[in-house]
């Protein structure tokens, strides 16, 4: 019985953590999407025959670092 209660409590903690994370993420989501979409278009138009995966990884890293700079450094 104690194991069942422990599993249930862990499940509740995980659900709460995911719910809180989603609530925090929605505030900056549009800014990240705009950055990502613009970067992705520019990456494909670069003319270097960049593939989808390369552009996805590059833009994800670039926009995430910009988001971190704004959030923590206020730049």
N, C-alpha and C positions, 0 to 999 in steps of 0.2 A: 504493500500500500504506500509506503514512504517513497518508493521509486516512482510510482505513478504521480504522486504529488510533486516530486522534484521535476519530473519531465514536464508536467503541466505548467509549473512556474517558469521553467526555462523557455517554454513555448510562448508564454505571455510576455516575457522580457524581449524576446526576439521580435514578436509582432509589434510591440510598442516602439522598439528601436527603429524598425523599418518605417512605421507610420510617421515618426518624428523626422526621420531623414527625408522622406518624401515631402513633408510640409516645408522643410527648409529649402529643398532643391527647387521648388516651383517659383520662388522669388527671382532667381537669376537665370531661369531656364531660357527665357526669350532672348536675352542678351547673348548667351552661349550659342543658341541656335542660329542667330543672325551672324555671329562671328564664324561659326562652323560653315554655314552655307556659302558665305562670301569667300572664305578661304578655299573651300572645295571647288567652287567655280574657277577661281584664279589658278588653282593647282592644275586643273585639267586644261586650261587655256594656255598654260605656260609653254607648251610646245616641246617639252622634253619627253613626251610619251610616258608621263607618269601614270601608273596604274591606280585602280580604285583603292587598293589596300594601302599603298604608299600615301596617297592623298588623305585617306581617312585617318591614318596614324599621325601624319604630320599636322593636320588641322586639329585633331583632338588634343594633341600635346600643346600646340600653339595657343589655342583658345582656353585650355585649362590653365596654362601658365598666366595668361592675361587676366583670367578670372581671379586667380590667387593674388596677383599683384594688386588688383583693384580692391579685393576684399581685405587684405592684410596690410598693404602699404598705402592704400588710398590714392594710387596713381591712376 
